[in-house]
């Protein structure tokens, strides 16, 4: 009984990431860049921490397997939309990021509705995409917060996020098409 709290720790950390997301949005909208950067960094680090705890101490759970990707997508999609709205991130890139996630969610939902549920495991391309997407948000927030603008880094990260977003969308679309052929 005394270790139940520890077994649930990764899930509590994931829930914390969900709670940090709207707080970060508010700070961005209010242009409180330093605080937004700090909360975003904490949210990003919490993703690494909950995964590490779950793997290291065998604390994986069904709830965690569902909550973690929801928290990741909530953070990424909301950051991209908010940063596009305040005009510090290209709208076209935001549309790509949101569309990819909507496409994947829609495809998995359609498979489920058709009685062909899919087990979705993160593909390497998806992990690389998520890392690049988070890095771009971090760089943009840091630039706004601390005035450190490195144009070549921004351009490179925007191009990388665009390329990886398209590549991972293609991978998941291919996997879905193959699954639906069963």
C-alpha atoms as an extended CHARMM CRD file, in Angstrom:
* protein
*
       182  EXT
         1         1  UNK       CA              0.0000000000        0.0000000000        0.0000000000  PROA      1               0.0000000000
         2         2  UNK       CA              2.7390000000        2.4910000000        0.8640000000  PROA      2               0.0000000000
         3         3  UNK       CA              4.2580000000        2.2170000000       -2.6340000000  PROA      3               0.0000000000
         4         4  UNK       CA              0.9870000000        2.8550000000       -4.5160000000  PROA      4               0.0000000000
         5         5  UNK       CA              1.8200000000        6.5460000000       -4.8270000000  PROA      5               0.0000000000
         6         6  UNK       CA              5.1560000000        5.6580000000       -6.4500000000  PROA      6               0.0000000000
         7         7  UNK       CA              3.5100000000        3.2740000000       -8.9140000000  PROA      7               0.0000000000
         8         8  UNK       CA              1.2360000000        6.1260000000       -9.9990000000  PROA      8               0.0000000000
         9         9  UNK       CA              3.9710000000        8.7710000000      -10.1270000000  PROA      9               0.0000000000
        10        10  UNK       CA              4.4810000000        8.6760000000      -13.9180000000  PROA      10              0.0000000000
        11        11  UNK       CA              0.7360000000        9.1990000000      -14.4150000000  PROA      11              0.0000000000
        12        12  UNK       CA              0.6660000000       12.1060000000      -11.9390000000  PROA      12              0.0000000000
        13        13  UNK       CA              3.5750000000       13.6990000000      -13.7910000000  PROA      13              0.0000000000
        14        14  UNK       CA              1.7090000000       13.2710000000      -17.0900000000  PROA      14              0.0000000000
        15        15  UNK       CA             -1.4020000000       14.8600000000      -15.5900000000  PROA      15              0.0000000000
        16        16  UNK       CA              0.8160000000       17.7060000000      -14.3860000000  PROA      16              0.0000000000
        17        17  UNK       CA              1.9520000000       18.2180000000      -17.9860000000  PROA      17              0.0000000000
        18        18  UNK       CA             -1.6870000000       18.4710000000      -19.0280000000  PROA      18              0.0000000000
        19        19  UNK       CA             -2.2740000000       21.1040000000      -16.3400000000  PROA      19              0.0000000000
        20        20  UNK       CA              0.8130000000       23.0960000000      -17.3940000000  PROA      20              0.0000000000
        21        21  UNK       CA             -0.4050000000       23.3320000000      -20.9880000000  PROA      21              0.0000000000
        22        22  UNK       CA             -3.2590000000       25.8430000000      -20.5030000000  PROA      22              0.0000000000
        23        23  UNK       CA             -1.1360000000       27.8150000000      -18.0360000000  PROA      23              0.0000000000
        24        24  UNK       CA              1.5840000000       28.1090000000      -20.6770000000  PROA      24              0.0000000000
        25        25  UNK       CA             -0.9750000000       29.1900000000      -23.2730000000  PROA      25              0.0000000000
        26        26  UNK       CA             -2.2010000000       31.9710000000      -20.9850000000  PROA      26              0.0000000000
        27        27  UNK       CA              1.3550000000       33.1790000000      -20.4100000000  PROA      27              0.0000000000
        28        28  UNK       CA              2.0700000000       33.2550000000      -24.1530000000  PROA      28              0.0000000000
        29        29  UNK       CA             -1.1310000000       35.1560000000      -24.9100000000  PROA      29              0.0000000000
        30        30  UNK       CA             -0.2060000000       37.6450000000      -22.1860000000  PROA      30              0.0000000000
        31        31  UNK       CA              3.3180000000       37.7600000000      -23.6580000000  PROA      31              0.0000000000
        32        32  UNK       CA              4.9280000000       36.7330000000      -20.4070000000  PROA      32              0.0000000000
        33        33  UNK       CA              7.6400000000       34.9710000000      -22.3600000000  PROA      33              0.0000000000
        34        34  UNK       CA             10.0730000000       34.0930000000      -19.5630000000  PROA      34              0.0000000000
        35        35  UNK       CA              7.4220000000       32.3960000000      -17.4610000000  PROA      35              0.0000000000
        36        36  UNK       CA              6.0020000000       30.6720000000      -20.5670000000  PROA      36              0.0000000000
        37        37  UNK       CA              9.4710000000       29.3690000000      -21.4470000000  PROA      37              0.0000000000
        38        38  UNK       CA             10.0060000000       28.0290000000      -17.9240000000  PROA      38              0.0000000000
        39        39  UNK       CA              6.6250000000       26.2680000000      -17.8210000000  PROA      39              0.0000000000
        40        40  UNK       CA              7.1650000000       24.8410000000      -21.2890000000  PROA      40              0.0000000000
        41        41  UNK       CA             10.6170000000       23.5860000000      -20.2800000000  PROA      41              0.0000000000
        42        42  UNK       CA              9.1610000000       21.9590000000      -17.1610000000  PROA      42              0.0000000000
        43        43  UNK       CA              6.4280000000       20.3430000000      -19.2680000000  PROA      43              0.0000000000
        44        44  UNK       CA              9.0030000000       19.0720000000      -21.7640000000  PROA      44              0.0000000000
        45        45  UNK       CA             11.2390000000       17.6940000000      -19.0340000000  PROA      45              0.0000000000
        46        46  UNK       CA              8.2430000000       16.0470000000      -17.3680000000  PROA      46              0.0000000000
        47        47  UNK       CA              7.6870000000       14.0550000000      -20.5660000000  PROA      47              0.0000000000
        48        48  UNK       CA             11.1980000000       12.6490000000      -20.3330000000  PROA      48              0.0000000000
        49        49  UNK       CA             10.8890000000       12.0680000000      -16.5840000000  PROA      49              0.0000000000
        50        50  UNK       CA              7.5920000000       10.1700000000      -16.6310000000  PROA      50              0.0000000000
        51        51  UNK       CA              8.8480000000        7.9300000000      -19.4370000000  PROA      51              0.0000000000
        52        52  UNK       CA             12.1240000000        7.2630000000      -17.6650000000  PROA      52              0.0000000000
        53        53  UNK       CA             10.3600000000        6.4240000000      -14.3890000000  PROA      53              0.0000000000
        54        54  UNK       CA              7.8920000000        4.1180000000      -16.1180000000  PROA      54              0.0000000000
        55        55  UNK       CA             10.6320000000        2.2230000000      -17.9910000000  PROA      55              0.0000000000
        56        56  UNK       CA             13.2360000000        2.1510000000      -15.2270000000  PROA      56              0.0000000000
        57        57  UNK       CA             10.9190000000        0.9890000000      -12.4590000000  PROA      57              0.0000000000
        58        58  UNK       CA              8.4650000000       -1.0070000000      -14.6010000000  PROA      58              0.0000000000
        59        59  UNK       CA              5.6420000000        1.4050000000      -13.8300000000  PROA      59              0.0000000000
        60        60  UNK       CA              3.9890000000        1.2650000000      -17.2550000000  PROA      60              0.0000000000
        61        61  UNK       CA              0.2090000000        1.2450000000      -17.1130000000  PROA      61              0.0000000000
        62        62  UNK       CA             -2.7360000000        1.2410000000      -19.4990000000  PROA      62              0.0000000000
        63        63  UNK       CA             -3.6930000000        4.6840000000      -18.2480000000  PROA      63              0.0000000000
        64        64  UNK       CA             -0.1770000000        5.9790000000      -18.8620000000  PROA      64              0.0000000000
        65        65  UNK       CA             -0.1430000000        4.5160000000      -22.3670000000  PROA      65              0.0000000000
        66        66  UNK       CA             -3.2590000000        6.5780000000      -23.1310000000  PROA      66              0.0000000000
        67        67  UNK       CA             -2.5020000000        9.7240000000      -21.1130000000  PROA      67              0.0000000000
        68        68  UNK       CA              1.0890000000       10.2710000000      -22.2600000000  PROA      68              0.0000000000
        69        69  UNK       CA              0.3830000000       10.7170000000      -25.9790000000  PROA      69              0.0000000000
        70        70  UNK       CA             -2.6850000000       12.8460000000      -25.1450000000  PROA      70              0.0000000000
        71        71  UNK       CA             -0.5390000000       15.1150000000      -22.9700000000  PROA      71              0.0000000000
        72        72  UNK       CA              2.1470000000       15.3010000000      -25.6740000000  PROA      72              0.0000000000
        73        73  UNK       CA             -0.3470000000       16.1830000000      -28.4060000000  PROA      73              0.0000000000
        74        74  UNK       CA             -2.1730000000       18.6730000000      -26.1890000000  PROA      74              0.0000000000
        75        75  UNK       CA              1.1130000000       20.4410000000      -25.4550000000  PROA      75              0.0000000000
        76        76  UNK       CA              2.4320000000       20.4560000000      -29.0240000000  PROA      76              0.0000000000
        77        77  UNK       CA             -0.7960000000       21.3370000000      -30.8190000000  PROA      77              0.0000000000
        78        78  UNK       CA             -1.7390000000       24.0700000000      -28.3510000000  PROA      78              0.0000000000
        79        79  UNK       CA              1.7530000000       25.5850000000      -28.4520000000  PROA      79              0.0000000000
        80        80  UNK       CA              1.7880000000       25.6720000000      -32.2510000000  PROA      80              0.0000000000
        81        81  UNK       CA             -1.6980000000       27.1850000000      -32.4630000000  PROA      81              0.0000000000
        82        82  UNK       CA             -0.9670000000       29.7710000000      -29.7780000000  PROA      82              0.0000000000
        83        83  UNK       CA              2.4180000000       30.7610000000      -31.2150000000  PROA      83              0.0000000000
        84        84  UNK       CA              0.8470000000       31.1490000000      -34.6700000000  PROA      84              0.0000000000
        85        85  UNK       CA             -1.9520000000       33.2900000000      -33.2370000000  PROA      85              0.0000000000
        86        86  UNK       CA              0.5540000000       35.6380000000      -31.5560000000  PROA      86              0.0000000000
        87        87  UNK       CA              2.4520000000       35.6800000000      -34.8680000000  PROA      87              0.0000000000
        88        88  UNK       CA              5.8020000000       34.2110000000      -33.8190000000  PROA      88              0.0000000000
        89        89  UNK       CA              5.4110000000       30.9330000000      -35.7060000000  PROA      89              0.0000000000
        90        90  UNK       CA              4.3880000000       30.4920000000      -39.3460000000  PROA      90              0.0000000000
        91        91  UNK       CA              0.7000000000       29.6400000000      -39.7180000000  PROA      91              0.0000000000
        92        92  UNK       CA              1.4480000000       27.1810000000      -42.5520000000  PROA      92              0.0000000000
        93        93  UNK       CA              3.6740000000       25.1420000000      -40.2430000000  PROA      93              0.0000000000
        94        94  UNK       CA              1.0070000000       25.1140000000      -37.5520000000  PROA      94              0.0000000000
        95        95  UNK       CA             -1.5240000000       23.8620000000      -40.0920000000  PROA      95              0.0000000000
        96        96  UNK       CA              0.8570000000       21.0300000000      -41.0650000000  PROA      96              0.0000000000
        97        97  UNK       CA              1.4570000000       19.9980000000      -37.4530000000  PROA      97              0.0000000000
        98        98  UNK       CA             -2.2270000000       20.0840000000      -36.5010000000  PROA      98              0.0000000000
        99        99  UNK       CA             -3.3400000000       18.3500000000      -39.7030000000  PROA      99              0.0000000000
       100       100  UNK       CA             -0.8490000000       15.5040000000      -39.1940000000  PROA      100             0.0000000000
       101       101  UNK       CA             -2.1150000000       14.8320000000      -35.6790000000  PROA      101             0.0000000000
       102       102  UNK       CA             -5.7550000000       15.1190000000      -36.7940000000  PROA      102             0.0000000000
       103       103  UNK       CA             -5.0750000000       12.7330000000      -39.6830000000  PROA      103             0.0000000000
       104       104  UNK       CA             -3.4800000000       10.1360000000      -37.4010000000  PROA      104             0.0000000000
       105       105  UNK       CA             -6.2590000000       10.4350000000      -34.8060000000  PROA      105             0.0000000000
       106       106  UNK       CA             -8.9240000000       10.2630000000      -37.4980000000  PROA      106             0.0000000000
       107       107  UNK       CA             -7.3680000000        7.2270000000      -39.1650000000  PROA      107             0.0000000000
       108       108  UNK       CA             -7.0770000000        5.3060000000      -35.8940000000  PROA      108             0.0000000000
       109       109  UNK       CA            -10.6520000000        6.2720000000      -34.9460000000  PROA      109             0.0000000000
       110       110  UNK       CA            -11.9850000000        5.2120000000      -38.3480000000  PROA      110             0.0000000000
       111       111  UNK       CA            -10.2300000000        1.8530000000      -38.0700000000  PROA      111             0.0000000000
       112       112  UNK       CA            -11.7660000000        1.3730000000      -34.6420000000  PROA      112             0.0000000000
       113       113  UNK       CA            -15.2420000000        2.3420000000      -35.8600000000  PROA      113             0.0000000000
       114       114  UNK       CA            -14.9200000000       -0.1190000000      -38.7300000000  PROA      114             0.0000000000
       115       115  UNK       CA            -14.1170000000       -2.9050000000      -36.2850000000  PROA      115             0.0000000000
       116       116  UNK       CA            -10.4170000000       -3.0010000000      -37.1910000000  PROA      116             0.0000000000
       117       117  UNK       CA             -8.7890000000       -1.4580000000      -34.1140000000  PROA      117             0.0000000000
       118       118  UNK       CA             -5.1310000000       -0.5810000000      -34.4880000000  PROA      118             0.0000000000
       119       119  UNK       CA             -2.4180000000       -0.8650000000      -31.9380000000  PROA      119             0.0000000000
       120       120  UNK       CA             -0.4440000000        2.2960000000      -32.4510000000  PROA      120             0.0000000000
       121       121  UNK       CA              3.1620000000        2.2100000000      -31.3820000000  PROA      121             0.0000000000
       122       122  UNK       CA              5.3020000000        5.3190000000      -31.7250000000  PROA      122             0.0000000000
       123       123  UNK       CA              7.4110000000        5.0170000000      -34.8530000000  PROA      123             0.0000000000
       124       124  UNK       CA             10.9560000000        6.4260000000      -34.9260000000  PROA      124             0.0000000000
       125       125  UNK       CA              9.7980000000        9.1150000000      -37.3610000000  PROA      125             0.0000000000
       126       126  UNK       CA              7.1610000000       10.2030000000      -34.8590000000  PROA      126             0.0000000000
       127       127  UNK       CA              9.6550000000       10.4290000000      -32.0140000000  PROA      127             0.0000000000
       128       128  UNK       CA             12.0050000000       12.5000000000      -34.1840000000  PROA      128             0.0000000000
       129       129  UNK       CA              9.1050000000       14.7200000000      -35.2570000000  PROA      129             0.0000000000
       130       130  UNK       CA              8.0090000000       15.3010000000      -31.6710000000  PROA      130             0.0000000000
       131       131  UNK       CA             11.5750000000       16.1330000000      -30.5970000000  PROA      131             0.0000000000
       132       132  UNK       CA             11.9890000000       18.6260000000      -33.4470000000  PROA      132             0.0000000000
       133       133  UNK       CA              8.5700000000       20.1770000000      -32.7980000000  PROA      133             0.0000000000
       134       134  UNK       CA              9.3600000000       20.6370000000      -29.1100000000  PROA      134             0.0000000000
       135       135  UNK       CA             12.8260000000       22.0100000000      -29.8800000000  PROA      135             0.0000000000
       136       136  UNK       CA             11.3730000000       24.6320000000      -32.2210000000  PROA      136             0.0000000000
       137       137  UNK       CA              8.8600000000       25.7730000000      -29.6150000000  PROA      137             0.0000000000
       138       138  UNK       CA             11.6290000000       25.9470000000      -27.0080000000  PROA      138             0.0000000000
       139       139  UNK       CA             13.8760000000       28.0030000000      -29.2950000000  PROA      139             0.0000000000
       140       140  UNK       CA             11.0410000000       30.3910000000      -30.1630000000  PROA      140             0.0000000000
       141       141  UNK       CA             10.0340000000       30.8570000000      -26.5320000000  PROA      141             0.0000000000
       142       142  UNK       CA             13.6580000000       31.3500000000      -25.4690000000  PROA      142             0.0000000000
       143       143  UNK       CA             14.1600000000       33.9220000000      -28.2250000000  PROA      143             0.0000000000
       144       144  UNK       CA             11.0600000000       35.8250000000      -27.1330000000  PROA      144             0.0000000000
       145       145  UNK       CA             11.9730000000       35.5800000000      -23.4460000000  PROA      145             0.0000000000
       146       146  UNK       CA             15.6620000000       36.3710000000      -23.5980000000  PROA      146             0.0000000000
       147       147  UNK       CA             16.1170000000       38.1810000000      -26.9040000000  PROA      147             0.0000000000
       148       148  UNK       CA             18.4700000000       35.5710000000      -28.3130000000  PROA      148             0.0000000000
       149       149  UNK       CA             17.4810000000       35.3610000000      -31.9780000000  PROA      149             0.0000000000
       150       150  UNK       CA             19.5180000000       33.0120000000      -34.1710000000  PROA      150             0.0000000000
       151       151  UNK       CA             17.7920000000       33.2060000000      -37.5710000000  PROA      151             0.0000000000
       152       152  UNK       CA             19.6600000000       30.2530000000      -39.0990000000  PROA      152             0.0000000000
       153       153  UNK       CA             18.5810000000       28.0480000000      -36.1750000000  PROA      153             0.0000000000
       154       154  UNK       CA             14.9460000000       29.0960000000      -36.5940000000  PROA      154             0.0000000000
       155       155  UNK       CA             14.9810000000       28.5160000000      -40.3570000000  PROA      155             0.0000000000
       156       156  UNK       CA             16.6910000000       25.1450000000      -39.9270000000  PROA      156             0.0000000000
       157       157  UNK       CA             14.2610000000       23.9940000000      -37.2400000000  PROA      157             0.0000000000
       158       158  UNK       CA             11.2290000000       25.1690000000      -39.2280000000  PROA      158             0.0000000000
       159       159  UNK       CA             12.4750000000       23.2120000000      -42.2650000000  PROA      159             0.0000000000
       160       160  UNK       CA             13.2580000000       20.1650000000      -40.1160000000  PROA      160             0.0000000000
       161       161  UNK       CA              9.8390000000       20.2330000000      -38.4330000000  PROA      161             0.0000000000
       162       162  UNK       CA              8.1110000000       20.5880000000      -41.8100000000  PROA      162             0.0000000000
       163       163  UNK       CA             10.0800000000       17.7120000000      -43.3520000000  PROA      163             0.0000000000
       164       164  UNK       CA              9.6720000000       15.3870000000      -40.3640000000  PROA      164             0.0000000000
       165       165  UNK       CA              5.9800000000       16.2220000000      -40.0230000000  PROA      165             0.0000000000
       166       166  UNK       CA              5.3620000000       15.2460000000      -43.6530000000  PROA      166             0.0000000000
       167       167  UNK       CA              7.5800000000       12.1520000000      -43.4080000000  PROA      167             0.0000000000
       168       168  UNK       CA              5.9280000000       10.8460000000      -40.2400000000  PROA      168             0.0000000000
       169       169  UNK       CA              2.4540000000       11.5660000000      -41.6440000000  PROA      169             0.0000000000
       170       170  UNK       CA              3.3790000000        9.4580000000      -44.6790000000  PROA      170             0.0000000000
       171       171  UNK       CA              4.6890000000        6.6350000000      -42.4650000000  PROA      171             0.0000000000
       172       172  UNK       CA              1.5110000000        6.5240000000      -40.3970000000  PROA      172             0.0000000000
       173       173  UNK       CA             -0.6930000000        6.8030000000      -43.4810000000  PROA      173             0.0000000000
       174       174  UNK       CA              1.1690000000        3.8750000000      -45.0440000000  PROA      174             0.0000000000
       175       175  UNK       CA              0.8220000000        1.7980000000      -41.8580000000  PROA      175             0.0000000000
       176       176  UNK       CA             -2.8820000000        2.6160000000      -41.6830000000  PROA      176             0.0000000000
       177       177  UNK       CA             -3.4700000000        1.6750000000      -45.3350000000  PROA      177             0.0000000000
       178       178  UNK       CA             -1.6360000000       -1.6080000000      -44.7990000000  PROA      178             0.0000000000
       179       179  UNK       CA             -3.6740000000       -2.3120000000      -41.6720000000  PROA      179             0.0000000000
       180       180  UNK       CA             -6.9800000000       -1.5490000000      -43.3710000000  PROA      180             0.0000000000
       181       181  UNK       CA             -6.1910000000       -4.0520000000      -46.1530000000  PROA      181             0.0000000000
       182       182  UNK       CA             -6.5220000000       -6.9650000000      -43.6890000000  PROA      182             0.0000000000
